[in-house]
Amino acid sequence: MSAHPDEIIAATHAERTRLVGLVQDLGPDRWSVPSLCAGWQVREVLAHLTMPFRSTLPDVVLGMARSRFSFDRYADRDARAVARSMTDAELVDLLRDNITHPWRPPGGGRVGALSHDVIHGLDITEPLGLPRPPVDRVALVLQNATPRAVRYFRVDLDGTRLVASDADVTIGNGAEVRLPVTDLLLVVSGRRTLAETIKEA
């Protein structure tokens, strides 16, 4: 089901607001906790979340060229450099100052921006044991994701049909597995394997 653009935009602003509220009072030791994003601590993930707000087109072109046109390599270098150069408070302020920023990832549109914030938000909040996003916000991500967006994470569901137990979301074909929609997103985005998610459910 396709959501109205205004609904997606409002959900994106709400998610950024929620994340600011959760991280603004983190103690120094919690900023260095390993995130769900492989190789990054919480600090690097937040630095990456602010990347669209502080990067100009020339910055991106030069960074991509220096990274041999690998976006993943460029994003990794950028996140690590910014996490070293800015304080935790400055990163939080940067996110707070850009809650209504209109950024949309190339080819991803409004849903891509919401997905970016929700998924990377989970990279931070899950290992810290902080509250999850509202179910309807996570469902918006999966209900409006394109097949191309799902394929981006290169997760093989191995003949499994994932069905959300708390939202109207179904992904894949095969034997049915029912899980909370946030767990479905963690599996589809490659943050957790299906086997370990089922075990923990």
C-alpha angles and dihedrals in degrees: 000000000000118000124218111261091240090056091054092048093048091049091051092052090046092051093051090049090050093050093050089053092051100046103034093086100038115136119240093256092057094057090066096051112122110256129215088257102091114251096006130105121213088268093058092049092054090047088054092049088059094048095097091053098053104032123093123201092256089051091054095045092049093044092049091049091051089049094051089253095296108137092198091054091046093048091049093051092045094050093049094046094048093044088056096045100045130056121239090250091052091052091051091048090051092054091045092051091053103045091122096037109141096220117147123183115244107271092001103082123184093330090052091056092049091046091050092054097041096047096044089043088059089049085064105034101043098061090041093052092237124151119286123238117270112282093240091055093053090045090054089058094053097036091055100036116118121229086248090057092051092048090053091078092051093220115163110214089191099220094319128139109210114207123185113233093204105034142034097267130126126172130181134358133268134044111018121244118182119207138151110280093246090057088050090055091049090053096044092048092051096246094121134014120246091240095055092043092054090047092053096043 
